[in-house]
Amino acid sequence: MSLAAKQAELIDDLNLIENAQERLAALTSYVAKTRLPEEQKGDDLIVPGCVSRVWVKGRVKDGLTEFRCSADSPMVAGLVALLCDLYSDVSPWEAAEVEPELWTRCGFTKILSPTRLNGLSAVRGRIRELASHWKA
């Protein structure tokens, strides 16, 4: 499945939850799927620009990306887990080039603080940086 199709399906699924706050709470279901094991949380994986400590690790397996992440804050953990899930199992080119639309299309930009949105942008930057390296 292409990243565009994956993102559209994810947006449709999330938007089945009518209330944006409840939609945000539902993101915790992504945490277990993308959790970075405690022993792998090195300082080199911390994403600068996030208020909470956020770790992102990625690799390419069988030609597709795989991202794992963790965060100190439960809400941030859900948000970054959603990004890691979105950008996993796609080509490095797609992970580097396709920007997330879900923050706007799911109404999260209306309820998240500018600080949280900046942190998510930093996480997206880390994912883009890793994927750009792999597509070369």
N, C-alpha and C positions, 0 to 999 in steps of 0.2 A: 504494500500500500504506500502511495506517495505521502510525503509529509503534508502536503496541502489537503489531501483527503483525510489523513489521520487527524489533522487539526480541525477540519470541518466537522468530523464525527464527534470529536471531543467537545467542541463548542455546542453542538446540538444536544449531546448527552447532558452537559452541565446546565444548559438552559432549560432542561425539563424541570429543574428545581426553580420555582418561580421567584422566591425571595433571594436576593443577592447575598445577604448575610448567611443564609442557610447554604447557598451554593459555595461560599467561601469555606464554611465549616466542613463541607463534603470533601474538600481537598486532602484531608488527613488520610483518606483511603489510599492515596498515592505514596505515602511515606514508606510503608513497609516494602513496597515493590522496588523502590530506588535507594533504600537506606545504605549509607556507607558504613561499613563495620567500624567500630570504635578504634580498633588497632590500626586502621588505615588513615585516620584523621591527623595528617601531618600539617605543620605550619605552612608548608609549600602549597597546600591545597586550599587554604583560606582565601576567599574572594574579597579583595579590598573594595571598599565602597559600600559595604553592608553594615548596618548598625549592629545586628546580631552576628555572631560568628557563623559563617556559612562555608562549608567545604564542598568542593566539586571535583570529582575525579572522572576521567573518561578514557575510553580505549576504543579501538576498532577490532571487531571480532567477525570473521567471515565477511569482510567488506562492509559491515554495518556498524554504526556507532552504538556505544553503550555508555550511559552516564549514571553515576552514583553520587548521592549527595546527602548532606546532613546539615542541620542548623540547631542552634541553641534554643530558639523560640519555636513553640509548636505551630504557630500560624505561619511563620516563615518557612518552617520545615515543609508544610503542606504546599506552599506556593512554589518553592524551589523543586520539590518532588514532582509537581505537575510539569515544570519546565524540563526536568531531566527525563521524565517519561515521554514527553512530547518529542524530544530530540533523540531518543534512543530508538534503535532498530530502523534507522534511515541511512541513506548514503552520507558520507562526510560532506559532499557538495551541498546537499539539501540542508544539513545541519548548519553549515556555514552561511548559506545564502537566504534561506526562508525565515522571515521575521515572524514573531508570535503576534497573532491577532486576537488571541483569546482574552487578554486583559480588557480590551475595549469591548469586544463582542459579547462578553459575559457580564459586563457592567462592573468589573473590579476596579477600573480606573476612577469610578465615582465613589468608591467606599474605602480605597486604600490611600494612606497618606503619601505625600510626595516622597518622603524618606523611604518608605517601603518600595514605591515604584522605582526609585533610583537604585535601590539594592537589587531589585529584579533585573534592571537594566545591566547592572554589573555582572550578575550571574549569566545573563544572556551573552554578555561580552566574553566571559570566560569560555562558554560553550562554543561561541563563534571562533574564538582564537584557537582552541583545540582542534575543532573541525577543519579550520583553514589549513592548519599544519598537516593534517592527515590527507587532505585532498590533493596536496601538492605532489 
